Amino acid sequence: MLSLSALRPYKHENYHQPRRVLKSFRYQVFMLIWTIFFGERIVFWSLRMIEILILG
């Protein structure tokens, strides 16, 4: 009973806000494209920064 009452407002909010879902979908697509084009460089740079921070 507690879980049912907890799920009810979540479903209600999602039902009345399709724009937020659409914006989230566009954001995910953008992040996917960004990762495909720049992911390798960002990962390489991040690993270099981690090495510098750990090794000093």
Secondary structure, DSSP 8 states (H G I E B T S, - for coil): -HHHHHHHHHHHHHHT-HHHHHHHHHHHHHHHHHHHHHHHHHHHHHHHHHHHHHH-
